[in-house]
Amino acid sequence: MILAAAVLGAVIVGLVRGGSLQRLADLPLRWAWVALVAFGLQIYLIYFPEPISAGLVSPRVGLLVLSYLLLFAVIWQNRTLPGVWLIGVGLLSNFSVMILNGGYMPITLEALTQAGFAHTALGTEAGARVLATKDIILTRDATVAWWLSDIFVLPPPFPIPSVFSIGDALIALGIFWLVQSGMRVTRATT
């Protein structure tokens, strides 16, 4: 949710500052189609989850790794664009904590409750999935690299209550920077 808000906010701020959507469309993004494939894989993982199982690494984790490798390739191809390196650091942060915790983004039941989303948890026990997300319920003590997980809460009455990670915040800042740079009006020199 925070990423969608970052894109929308960046476009609105860009327009208010006199920027152009046409200039944004002309941004020289390379391998954008690869990013779309990666996002497609992640949407599949979110909306068609497999049960959590102990033991062997699941195909789900393989698809998650593939989706992130594709995103890292897109970041590398666009590394000279403003803000892209920040997006890459955020992706690496999220990828790391997910891999360290079995391929899911850890979130506490308390954080879900503070944001008003406790009803989306498919259980209250450790390891329960959160509906339509890549999240899994884990306590702070049970989470490897807890500081990288979904720990920041924007509770109601914020217009878009959510729980997000430092990686999400870095991605959002990088997107904002990239969109602002892409929309900026070029000044005529005299």
Phi and psi in degrees as GROMACS dihedral restraints (atoms count N, CA, C in turn):
[ dihedral_restraints ]
;  ai    aj    ak    al  type     phi  dphi    fc
    3     4     5     6     1   -65.2    20    10
    4     5     6     7     1   -30.9    20    10
    6     7     8     9     1   -71.8    20    10
    7     8     9    10     1   -40.1    20    10
    9    10    11    12     1   -63.7    20    10
   10    11    12    13     1   -41.4    20    10
   12    13    14    15     1   -63.5    20    10
   13    14    15    16     1   -36.9    20    10
   15    16    17    18     1   -64.2    20    10
   16    17    18    19     1   -43.6    20    10
   18    19    20    21     1   -64.5    20    10
   19    20    21    22     1   -49.7    20    10
   21    22    23    24     1   -60.8    20    10
   22    23    24    25     1   -46.8    20    10
   24    25    26    27     1   -61.4    20    10
   25    26    27    28     1   -41.2    20    10
   27    28    29    30     1   -64.2    20    10
   28    29    30    31     1   -41.4    20    10
   30    31    32    33     1   -65.7    20    10
   31    32    33    34     1   -43.8    20    10
   33    34    35    36     1   -63.1    20    10
   34    35    36    37     1   -47.5    20    10
   36    37    38    39     1   -62.4    20    10
   37    38    39    40     1   -40.6    20    10
   39    40    41    42     1   -61.1    20    10
   40    41    42    43     1   -41.4    20    10
   42    43    44    45     1   -67.5    20    10
   43    44    45    46     1   -42.0    20    10
   45    46    47    48     1   -61.5    20    10
   46    47    48    49     1   -35.6    20    10
   48    49    50    51     1   -79.6    20    10
   49    50    51    52     1     3.5    20    10
   51    52    53    54     1    89.5    20    10
   52    53    54    55     1    13.3    20    10
   54    55    56    57     1   -73.3    20    10
   55    56    57    58     1   175.3    20    10
   57    58    59    60     1  -128.6    20    10
   58    59    60    61     1   133.5    20    10
   60    61    62    63     1   -67.2    20    10
   61    62    63    64     1   -30.4    20    10
   63    64    65    66     1   -63.8    20    10
   64    65    66    67     1   -42.2    20    10
   66    67    68    69     1   -62.7    20    10
   67    68    69    70     1   -38.2    20    10
   69    70    71    72     1   -63.2    20    10
   70    71    72    73     1   -41.4    20    10
   72    73    74    75     1   -64.3    20    10
   73    74    75    76     1   -26.0    20    10
   75    76    77    78     1   -86.7    20    10
   76    77    78    79     1     0.5    20    10
   78    79    80    81     1   -57.8    20    10
   79    80    81    82     1   129.3    20    10
   81    82    83    84     1   -78.6    20    10
   82    83    84    85     1    63.4    20    10
   84    85    86    87     1   -73.4    20    10
   85    86    87    88     1   131.3    20    10
   87    88    89    90     1  -105.3    20    10
   88    89    90    91     1   143.4    20    10
   90    91    92    93     1    63.1    20    10
   91    92    93    94     1    31.5    20    10
   93    94    95    96     1   -58.7    20    10
   94    95    96    97     1   -34.4    20    10
   96    97    98    99     1   -63.8    20    10
   97    98    99   100     1   -31.6    20    10
   99   100   101   102     1   -67.4    20    10
  100   101   102   103     1   -39.7    20    10
  102   103   104   105     1   -61.8    20    10
  103   104   105   106     1   -39.8    20    10
  105   106   107   108     1   -63.6    20    10
  106   107   108   109     1   -38.8    20    10
  108   109   110   111     1   -63.2    20    10
  109   110   111   112     1   -45.1    20    10
  111   112   113   114     1   -61.3    20    10
  112   113   114   115     1   -43.8    20    10
  114   115   116   117     1   -65.6    20    10
  115   116   117   118     1   -35.6    20    10
  117   118   119   120     1   -61.3    20    10
  118   119   120   121     1   -42.4    20    10
  120   121   122   123     1   -62.1    20    10
  121   122   123   124     1   -41.7    20    10
  123   124   125   126     1   -69.1    20    10
  124   125   126   127     1   -36.5    20    10
  126   127   128   129     1   -62.7    20    10
  127   128   129   130     1   -41.4    20    10
  129   130   131   132     1   -59.0    20    10
  130   131   132   133     1   -45.5    20    10
  132   133   134   135     1   -63.0    20    10
  133   134   135   136     1   -32.8    20    10
  135   136   137   138     1   -76.2    20    10
  136   137   138   139     1   -46.3    20    10
  138   139   140   141     1   -95.1    20    10
  139   140   141   142     1    -9.6    20    10
  141   142   143   144     1  -131.4    20    10
  142   143   144   145     1    61.8    20    10
  144   145   146   147     1   -72.6    20    10
  145   146   147   148     1   151.2    20    10
  147   148   149   150     1   -98.3    20    10
  148   149   150   151     1   156.7    20    10
  150   151   152   153     1   -62.4    20    10
  151   152   153   154     1   149.5    20    10
  153   154   155   156     1   -77.2    20    10
  154   155   156   157     1   129.8    20    10
  156   157   158   159     1  -131.9    20    10
  157   158   159   160     1   148.4    20    10
  159   160   161   162     1   -84.6    20    10
  160   161   162   163     1   159.1    20    10
  162   163   164   165     1   104.9    20    10
  163   164   165   166     1  -129.7    20    10
  165   166   167   168     1   -61.0    20    10
  166   167   168   169     1   153.5    20    10
  168   169   170   171     1   -65.2    20    10
  169   170   171   172     1   132.3    20    10
  171   172   173   174     1   -84.0    20    10
  172   173   174   175     1   160.4    20    10
  174   175   176   177     1   -60.2    20    10
  175   176   177   178     1   -28.0    20    10
  177   178   179   180     1   -58.6    20    10
  178   179   180   181     1   -44.3    20    10
  180   181   182   183     1   -65.3    20    10
  181   182   183   184     1   -37.6    20    10
  183   184   185   186     1   -61.3    20    10
  184   185   186   187     1   -42.8    20    10
  186   187   188   189     1   -66.6    20    10
  187   188   189   190     1   -38.1    20    10
  189   190   191   192     1   -61.9    20    10
  190   191   192   193     1   -47.4    20    10
  192   193   194   195     1   -60.6    20    10
  193   194   195   196     1   -45.3    20    10
  195   196   197   198     1   -59.1    20    10
  196   197   198   199     1   -44.4    20    10
  198   199   200   201     1   -62.3    20    10
  199   200   201   202     1   -40.8    20    10
  201   202   203   204     1   -71.1    20    10
  202   203   204   205     1   -37.1    20    10
  204   205   206   207     1   -61.3    20    10
  205   206   207   208     1   -39.9    20    10
  207   208   209   210     1   -63.1    20    10
  208   209   210   211     1   -43.0    20    10
  210   211   212   213     1   -65.1    20    10
  211   212   213   214     1   -38.9    20    10
  213   214   215   216     1   -64.3    20    10
  214   215   216   217     1   -35.8    20    10
  216   217   218   219     1   -64.5    20    10
  217   218   219   220     1   -40.4    20    10
  219   220   221   222     1   -65.2    20    10
  220   221   222   223     1   -42.1    20    10
  222   223   224   225     1   -59.5    20    10
  223   224   225   226     1   -45.8    20    10
  225   226   227   228     1   -60.7    20    10
  226   227   228   229     1   -43.8    20    10
  228   229   230   231     1   -65.0    20    10
  229   230   231   232     1   -25.0    20    10
  231   232   233   234     1  -114.4    20    10
  232   233   234   235     1    17.9    20    10
  234   235   236   237     1   -59.4    20    10
  235   236   237   238     1   -21.0    20    10
  237   238   239   240     1   -85.4    20    10
  238   239   240   241     1    -9.6    20    10
  240   241   242   243     1   -77.4    20    10
  241   242   243   244     1   145.1    20    10
  243   244   245   246     1   -58.6    20    10
  244   245   246   247     1   131.6    20    10
  246   247   248   249     1    86.8    20    10
  247   248   249   250     1   -15.1    20    10
  249   250   251   252     1   -67.1    20    10
  250   251   252   253     1   -36.7    20    10
  252   253   254   255     1   -62.8    20    10
  253   254   255   256     1   -34.1    20    10
  255   256   257   258     1   -69.1    20    10
  256   257   258   259     1   -39.3    20    10
  258   259   260   261     1   -60.3    20    10
  259   260   261   262     1   -42.6    20    10
  261   262   263   264     1   -62.3    20    10
  262   263   264   265     1   -41.8    20    10
  264   265   266   267     1   -63.7    20    10
  265   266   267   268     1   -41.2    20    10
  267   268   269   270     1   -63.8    20    10
  268   269   270   271     1   -43.3    20    10
  270   271   272   273     1   -61.4    20    10
  271   272   273   274     1   -43.5    20    10
  273   274   275   276     1   -62.4    20    10
  274   275   276   277     1   -39.8    20    10
  276   277   278   279     1   -61.2    20    10
  277   278   279   280     1   -50.1    20    10
  279   280   281   282     1   -64.2    20    10
  280   281   282   283     1   -44.4    20    10
  282   283   284   285     1   -59.9    20    10
  283   284   285   286     1   -44.6    20    10
  285   286   287   288     1   -59.5    20    10
  286   287   288   289     1   -50.8    20    10
  288   289   290   291     1   -66.7    20    10
  289   290   291   292     1   -33.8    20    10
  291   292   293   294     1   -68.4    20    10
  292   293   294   295     1   -44.6    20    10
  294   295   296   297     1   -64.3    20    10
  295   296   297   298     1   -41.0    20    10
  297   298   299   300     1   -65.8    20    10
  298   299   300   301     1   -18.0    20    10
  300   301   302   303     1  -118.8    20    10
  301   302   303   304     1    35.8    20    10
  303   304   305   306     1    81.4    20    10
  304   305   306   307     1    13.4    20    10
  306   307   308   309     1    96.6    20    10
  307   308   309   310     1    10.4    20    10
  309   310   311   312     1  -126.0    20    10
  310   311   312   313     1   154.4    20    10
  312   313   314   315     1   -86.3    20    10
  313   314   315   316     1   116.8    20    10
  315   316   317   318     1   -68.7    20    10
  316   317   318   319     1   142.1    20    10
  318   319   320   321     1  -148.7    20    10
  319   320   321   322     1   144.1    20    10
  321   322   323   324     1   -87.9    20    10
  322   323   324   325     1   153.2    20    10
  324   325   326   327     1   -63.4    20    10
  325   326   327   328     1   -32.7    20    10
  327   328   329   330     1   -63.2    20    10
  328   329   330   331     1   -42.7    20    10
  330   331   332   333     1   -64.6    20    10
  331   332   333   334     1   -42.5    20    10
  333   334   335   336     1   -60.5    20    10
  334   335   336   337     1   -42.4    20    10
  336   337   338   339     1   -65.1    20    10
  337   338   339   340     1   -44.2    20    10
  339   340   341   342     1   -60.2    20    10
  340   341   342   343     1   -35.1    20    10
  342   343   344   345     1   -83.8    20    10
  343   344   345   346     1    -5.6    20    10
  345   346   347   348     1    85.2    20    10
  346   347   348   349     1    21.1    20    10
  348   349   350   351     1  -116.6    20    10
  349   350   351   352     1    19.4    20    10
  351   352   353   354     1   -57.9    20    10
  352   353   354   355     1   -30.0    20    10
  354   355   356   357     1   -66.5    20    10
  355   356   357   358     1   -14.7    20    10
  357   358   359   360     1   -86.9    20    10
  358   359   360   361     1   -11.0    20    10
  360   361   362   363     1   -71.6    20    10
  361   362   363   364     1   132.8    20    10
  363   364   365   366     1   -85.9    20    10
  364   365   366   367     1    14.0    20    10
  366   367   368   369     1   169.8    20    10
  367   368   369   370     1   170.9    20    10
  369   370   371   372     1  -109.3    20    10
  370   371   372   373     1    -6.9    20    10
  372   373   374   375     1   -80.5    20    10
  373   374   375   376     1   157.3    20    10
  375   376   377   378     1   -58.6    20    10
  376   377   378   379     1   133.6    20    10
  378   379   380   381     1    97.9    20    10
  379   380   381   382     1    -6.1    20    10
  381   382   383   384     1   -70.7    20    10
  382   383   384   385     1   141.3    20    10
  384   385   386   387     1   -78.9    20    10
  385   386   387   388     1   160.3    20    10
  387   388   389   390     1  -111.5    20    10
  388   389   390   391     1   127.3    20    10
  390   391   392   393     1   -53.3    20    10
  391   392   393   394     1   132.9    20    10
  393   394   395   396     1    56.6    20    10
  394   395   396   397     1    37.6    20    10
  396   397   398   399     1  -142.9    20    10
  397   398   399   400     1   177.6    20    10
  399   400   401   402     1   -99.6    20    10
  400   401   402   403     1    16.9    20    10
  402   403   404   405     1   -89.4    20    10
  403   404   405   406     1   154.9    20    10
  405   406   407   408     1  -137.0    20    10
  406   407   408   409     1   140.1    20    10
  408   409   410   411     1   -75.7    20    10
  409   410   411   412     1   121.2    20    10
  411   412   413   414     1  -142.3    20    10
  412   413   414   415     1   147.4    20    10
  414   415   416   417     1   -75.7    20    10
  415   416   417   418     1   162.0    20    10
  417   418   419   420     1   -57.9    20    10
  418   419   420   421     1   -43.6    20    10
  420   421   422   423     1   -65.9    20    10
  421   422   423   424     1   -29.6    20    10
  423   424   425   426     1   -87.9    20    10
  424   425   426   427     1    -5.1    20    10
  426   427   428   429     1   -94.1    20    10
  427   428   429   430     1   125.0    20    10
  429   430   431   432     1   -76.9    20    10
  430   431   432   433     1   132.5    20    10
  432   433   434   435     1    57.3    20    10
  433   434   435   436     1    50.4    20    10
  435   436   437   438     1   -48.9    20    10
  436   437   438   439     1   -40.3    20    10
  438   439   440   441     1   -62.3    20    10
  439   440   441   442     1   -15.8    20    10
  441   442   443   444     1   -95.1    20    10
  442   443   444   445     1    -7.2    20    10
  444   445   446   447     1   -84.2    20    10
  445   446   447   448     1  -176.8    20    10
  447   448   449   450     1   -73.2    20    10
  448   449   450   451     1    94.5    20    10
  450   451   452   453     1  -121.2    20    10
  451   452   453   454     1   -13.6    20    10
  453   454   455   456     1   -94.4    20    10
  454   455   456   457     1   129.7    20    10
  456   457   458   459     1  -116.8    20    10
  457   458   459   460     1   129.6    20    10
  459   460   461   462     1  -109.1    20    10
  460   461   462   463     1    95.8    20    10
  462   463   464   465     1   -81.1    20    10
  463   464   465   466     1   165.4    20    10
  465   466   467   468     1   -57.8    20    10
  466   467   468   469     1   143.0    20    10
  468   469   470   471     1   -95.2    20    10
  469   470   471   472     1    17.3    20    10
  471   472   473   474     1   -54.5    20    10
  472   473   474   475     1   144.0    20    10
  474   475   476   477     1   -58.1    20    10
  475   476   477   478     1   -34.1    20    10
  477   478   479   480     1  -127.8    20    10
  478   479   480   481     1    84.2    20    10
  480   481   482   483     1   -60.5    20    10
  481   482   483   484     1   140.2    20    10
  483   484   485   486     1  -162.7    20    10
  484   485   486   487     1   168.5    20    10
  486   487   488   489     1  -124.5    20    10
  487   488   489   490     1   132.8    20    10
  489   490   491   492     1  -145.2    20    10
  490   491   492   493     1   167.2    20    10
  492   493   494   495     1  -104.3    20    10
  493   494   495   496     1   170.5    20    10
  495   496   497   498     1   -61.9    20    10
  496   497   498   499     1   -35.6    20    10
  498   499   500   501     1   -62.0    20    10
  499   500   501   502     1   -43.1    20    10
  501   502   503   504     1   -60.9    20    10
  502   503   504   505     1   -41.2    20    10
  504   505   506   507     1   -64.6    20    10
  505   506   507   508     1   -41.3    20    10
  507   508   509   510     1   -65.9    20    10
  508   509   510   511     1   -41.3    20    10
  510   511   512   513     1   -61.5    20    10
  511   512   513   514     1   -45.7    20    10
  513   514   515   516     1   -60.8    20    10
  514   515   516   517     1   -43.8    20    10
  516   517   518   519     1   -63.7    20    10
  517   518   519   520     1   -41.5    20    10
  519   520   521   522     1   -63.9    20    10
  520   521   522   523     1   -41.4    20    10
  522   523   524   525     1   -63.6    20    10
  523   524   525   526     1   -44.9    20    10
  525   526   527   528     1   -58.1    20    10
  526   527   528   529     1   -46.2    20    10
  528   529   530   531     1   -61.9    20    10
  529   530   531   532     1   -46.0    20    10
  531   532   533   534     1   -62.8    20    10
  532   533   534   535     1   -46.2    20    10
  534   535   536   537     1   -65.9    20    10
  535   536   537   538     1   -43.0    20    10
  537   538   539   540     1   -61.2    20    10
  538   539   540   541     1   -43.0    20    10
  540   541   542   543     1   -65.0    20    10
  541   542   543   544     1   -40.8    20    10
  543   544   545   546     1   -68.4    20    10
  544   545   546   547     1   -30.7    20    10
  546   547   548   549     1   -91.1    20    10
  547   548   549   550     1   -11.9    20    10
  549   550   551   552     1   -59.3    20    10
  550   551   552   553     1   149.0    20    10
  552   553   554   555     1   -85.7    20    10
  553   554   555   556     1   130.5    20    10
  555   556   557   558     1   -78.7    20    10
  556   557   558   559     1   135.4    20    10
  558   559   560   561     1   -91.6    20    10
  559   560   561   562     1   134.1    20    10
  561   562   563   564     1   -74.6    20    10
  562   563   564   565     1   134.8    20    10
  564   565   566   567     1   -94.5    20    10
  565   566   567   568     1   141.3    20    10
